[in-house]
Structure formats: structure tokens, C-alpha cells
Amino acid sequence: MKKATFIEKVAIQLNDTHPALTIAELMRLLVDIEGLNWDVAWDVTKRACAYTNHTLMPEAVERLSVGLLEHVLPRHLQIIYDINLRHLQ
């Protein structure tokens, strides 16, 4: 997969919190399946995805427990931790 080709052809709009796992899934596909290194995959993901939150009320923001993600989507949780670590650094 060529980086420019994907970015030129794909735009993913995340409207609200429930599709936010798309970020981890795209990273998983690019790194684990397509074999891109992390930095290239992250650049592609950032360019392909946009996020809009339609509400600021905390009760409207969906939350998934770490335990649930560990059980159901362990690779996605690992990717989320990696994104967070890189952001904090």
C-alpha cells in the first residue's frame, strides 16, 4: 500500500465517541497487516481521520472499561496505550 494513494482516496469522519476505536483499528491494519512502521502508519492515520464531537455533556460521552477492552480487543488496547505514551512523550 502506498501512503499517498491511501491518503488521497480515504477520508474517515468520526462523528462522536463510539467510532473512536477506528483509530486503533486503522493502526492495527497498517502496522500488523500492511507491515508499515509505526511512524508512517500514524501519519497515514492522522491524515485520513477527522473527529467531531457533537456534545460536551459528560453523560453523553461513551466509555469502555479497560477490562472490557483487555478481554475483547487486547491488540487495540495495546495500540491505544502506545498512542497515549507517544503523545505524553
PLY file of the C-alpha trace (Angstrom):
ply
format ascii 1.0
element vertex 89
property float x
property float y
property float z
element edge 88
property int vertex1
property int vertex2
end_header
0.00 0.00 0.00
1.36 3.38 -0.94
0.96 6.07 1.69
-0.03 8.80 -0.78
-2.58 6.59 -2.53
-4.43 5.78 0.69
-4.42 9.37 1.91
-5.62 10.64 -1.45
-8.51 8.18 -1.59
-9.68 7.81 2.00
-11.29 10.24 4.43
-12.77 8.85 7.62
-15.03 11.17 9.61
-15.60 10.08 13.21
-18.78 11.70 14.49
-18.84 11.42 18.28
-17.13 8.93 20.60
-18.44 5.50 19.60
-16.44 5.25 16.33
-13.21 6.35 18.05
-11.89 2.76 18.01
-11.45 3.31 14.29
-8.10 4.95 15.08
-6.78 1.84 16.82
-8.23 -0.44 14.13
-6.63 1.53 11.29
-3.29 1.49 13.13
-3.65 -2.27 13.64
-4.32 -2.82 9.96
-1.46 -0.60 8.80
1.12 -1.95 11.27
0.12 -5.60 11.72
-1.36 -6.43 8.32
0.29 -4.00 5.89
3.66 -4.02 7.68
4.15 -0.25 7.89
6.35 1.09 10.65
4.59 2.91 13.46
5.52 6.46 12.42
4.35 6.02 8.83
1.13 4.31 9.98
0.46 7.11 12.48
1.00 9.76 9.82
-1.44 7.99 7.48
-3.98 7.60 10.29
-3.76 11.26 11.30
-4.20 12.40 7.70
-7.08 10.02 6.96
-9.16 10.58 10.09
-11.06 13.57 11.44
-13.13 13.78 14.63
-16.21 15.80 15.54
-17.85 15.69 18.95
-21.46 16.84 18.91
-21.93 17.20 22.64
-19.91 18.42 25.60
-22.07 16.81 28.25
-20.10 14.11 30.12
-23.10 11.78 30.37
-23.29 11.67 26.56
-19.67 10.56 26.13
-19.39 6.81 25.75
-16.81 4.97 27.83
-15.41 1.46 27.54
-13.73 -0.12 30.53
-10.11 -1.18 30.32
-11.17 -4.64 31.46
-13.61 -4.97 28.57
-11.00 -3.84 26.04
-8.42 -6.20 27.56
-10.83 -9.09 27.10
-12.39 -8.25 23.73
-9.80 -6.13 21.89
-6.39 -6.63 23.54
-4.36 -5.52 20.49
-6.45 -2.37 20.16
-5.83 -1.56 23.83
-2.09 -2.04 23.32
-2.22 0.37 20.39
-4.20 2.89 22.46
-1.55 2.66 25.19
1.19 3.19 22.57
-0.59 6.25 21.14
-1.01 7.66 24.64
2.65 7.06 25.52
3.88 8.75 22.36
1.52 11.67 22.99
2.81 12.09 26.55
6.43 11.99 25.40
0 1
1 2
2 3
3 4
4 5
5 6
6 7
7 8
8 9
9 10
10 11
11 12
12 13
13 14
14 15
15 16
16 17
17 18
18 19
19 20
20 21
21 22
22 23
23 24
24 25
25 26
26 27
27 28
28 29
29 30
30 31
31 32
32 33
33 34
34 35
35 36
36 37
37 38
38 39
39 40
40 41
41 42
42 43
43 44
44 45
45 46
46 47
47 48
48 49
49 50
50 51
51 52
52 53
53 54
54 55
55 56
56 57
57 58
58 59
59 60
60 61
61 62
62 63
63 64
64 65
65 66
66 67
67 68
68 69
69 70
70 71
71 72
72 73
73 74
74 75
75 76
76 77
77 78
78 79
79 80
80 81
81 82
82 83
83 84
84 85
85 86
86 87
87 88
